[in-house]
Amino acid sequence: MMSMDSVWIVLIGSLVATSCALVGCFLVLRRLSMLGDAISHAVLPGIVVAFMLTGSRNIGFMLVGAMAMGMLTAFLTDVLSRFGKLQSDAAMGVTFTWLFAIGVILVSKFTGMVDLDVDCVLYGEIVLAPLDVIEWGGRNFGPRAIWLTGIVCVANLLFVTLGYKQLKVCAFDAGLAASIGISVSLWHYLLMGFVSLTTVASFESVGAILVVAMLIVPPNTAYLLTDRLSYMLLIAVGVGILSALGGFLLATWLDGAIAAAMAVVSGVLYTLAALLGPRHGVLARHRAHRNIELHVEEADELGSELRS
């Protein structure tokens, strides 16, 4: 029987997984999976600048600064890719390392007298999330992380639901989207904005490693299991939630880091999908290849018999 703190931890992990899966599917389809990793590091200077301007660690200010830097990351990556003659992965690497380095310098130079360092900003600890609760009027309204990740999850769900058609067309055929009047750039930056929001709102509680894992691994797992976007979204969410629950149980058994265990379980599920997927799995492709070889052999034998 799980304690209430354990339930909160699994619920927080599941909300993060759901939020990440919803936007991560479109990153995967657009071959921008690692942009989530880039944004998770590049938002550091935005967080520090927000603190320097306001003198407060209020999450609202932090989110605004981080989202602005996330949008800048997407913009600079796009500019370097288009006009800098760099491949998209190289453009991401240049952008996020440069911005992350600026953030580290700002942290070490201007925030040395307060509790705001790289570990505090980027690497949360999910096991402590249930302890940071919201209290008002003498009542306990539960962990702050539940409210924050829950609001982001609902926002992502509304964004994907209302913009499903536009996001789908832009992901599969940007040329067609532009020809029918859909602003590809607008939807690209809207998606990047929600990726930034999801990343920043989540890694304060669960850590950057888990956020990046949930943005990339469950959507790629779903990609191997279906060819329909609607099913891909549902499967990705399911894989993310299963990873959160399985990771918590694994961490409890091993007495290890919960967020890392959740990421490990998501990797195990991806491996199983890569091996056992009904159409794109290694075994399925091997069977299909073997069947083709058998048909070719049978055709050759039949041709030999007819010629003789």
C-alpha positions, 0 to 999 in steps of 0.5 A: 500500500503506497503512502500519500507522499508516494501517490503524490510523487507518481501523480506528479510524474504522470502529469509531467509525462502527459504534458511532455508526451503531448508536445513531444509527439510533434517534436518527434514528427518534425525531427526536433526531438533534441530541441527539448534538451536544448531548451531545458538548458538554454532557459537558465539565463532567462531564469537568472535574468528574471530573478535579477530584474525582480529580486524574487524567485516567484515561479511566475517571473521564472516562467516568463523569463524561461519561456522568453529564452526558450523562444529565443533558443528556437529562433536562433536554432532556426536562423543558424539552420537556415542562414548559417549553413548548419545542420539542425542538430549542430544549430541546436548544439551551438545555441544551447551550449552558448546560452547555457554558458551565459546562464552559468556565468550569470549565476556565478557572478550575480546570484552568489549571495542567494540560494540560486545555483545551477543545481537548484534551477535545473535539477529538482528532486521529485521525492521532495515535491510533496513537501512543498505544499500550498496552504491558504486559510489554514487548509492544505491544498496539496503540493505546489508541483501538482497544481503547476504541472496540472495547469500546464498539462491542461494547457497542453491538452487544450493547445493540442486539441484546438490546434490539432489540424494545424499542428498535424499538417505542419508536422507532416507537410509544411509546404501543404500547410503554407499553401492552404493558408496555415502560418507554419512559423506561427505554429512552430513558435507556438509549439516551441512556447509550449515546449518551453513552458512544459520544460520549465514548469516540470524540471523544477520538481522532477529534474531536467533528465526526466523532462528530456526523457519524457519529451523524447522517449514515450513519443518515439515509443509510440511512433514505433507502434502506430502510424496514426497521430491520434493513436500516437498521442494516446500511446505516448501518454500511456507509456509516459504514465506507465514509466512514472509508475514503473519507475517509482516501483523500481526506485523503491525496490532499488532504493535509488533516484526516482526520476532516473528510474522513471527515465530508465523504465521509459527506455526499457519500454522503448526497447521492447517496442523497438524489438516487438513492434507490430510493424516497425519492430526488429522482429516484425521487419525480420519476419517480413524480410524472411517472407519476401525471401521465401516468396522469391525462392518459391517464384524462382522454383516455379519459374525453373519448373515452367522452363523445364 
